Amino acid sequence: MIYSLDGTSTRSAFPHPSEAETEPEGLLAVGGDLTIPRLITAYQSGIFPWYSKGQPILWWSPNPRTVFYPGTLHVSRSLSKVIKRSELTLTVDKAFSRVIKACAEPRDEHGTWILPEMQRAYFDLHLARVAHSFELWRDDELVGGLYGVSLGKAIFGESMFSRVPNASKIVLVFIRQLMKEHGFHFLDAQVHNPHLQSMGAEQVDREQFLEQLAIASPLSDSGEIWKTRATQVNELNL
């Protein structure tokens, strides 16, 4: 059954993810809004919005869930060589609006799902210190990045972009290092694709993911991870 959120409070609980459809996989609810309380409630429940122009807001909780753990993200021998030779620089929360706009650029004939209202909603989350970005730079040129949401010791990746070879892989290695340093439990990558699998992403049963989320999201985060200074790519731990 697909639930309608229209007319409900922004702080209303979502239906349990186990009630999501199997076709299309993970679709749980429609409608509602993209306010900060609604989005936080969604992520706390293992749910995220994903829809295209002309559609109502669609809320998803797929099964299985694609997840990176700090100890399982894989760095190939060739990527290791690229990182050691790189002269690029990594930052955190330096250019959130630029990262989300870059992620929103159409990549094929289907356009983008990161619509203007979605960008505004996540920028509001960023101002509330809930949404964050990771950037890759070549001097002053932004050449890669990822943005997402953080609750407790969990990070939820929303989208990434690359303008130079291996940019998204380098950003993921950076996030792995920060998760290890600051005790984060996982990076949620939402749905499977071959690129994520090649980097060591695991497909986790939704029930197991929700159990892990229930442990990670209430944990206290000092916020030090979001104060990380600029890091040279060739200094990443491999």
VENVEN-V726891 format. One record per helix or strand. SS is the DSSP state (A for helix, B for strand). FROM is the first residue (numbers start at 1). TO is the last residue. If there is no record, write none. Layout:
BEGIN
ss->SS from->FROM to->TO
ss->SS from->FROM to->TO
END
This chain:
BEGIN
ss->B from->3 to->4
ss->A from->17 to->19
ss->B from->22 to->22
ss->B from->25 to->25
ss->B from->27 to->30
ss->A from->36 to->44
ss->B from->48 to->49
ss->B from->58 to->60
ss->B from->65 to->69
ss->A from->77 to->85
ss->B from->89 to->92
ss->A from->96 to->104
ss->A from->116 to->127
ss->B from->131 to->138
ss->B from->141 to->151
ss->B from->154 to->162
ss->A from->167 to->182
ss->B from->186 to->190
ss->A from->194 to->198
ss->B from->202 to->204
ss->A from->206 to->216
ss->A from->224 to->227
ss->B from->231 to->232
ss->A from->233 to->235
END
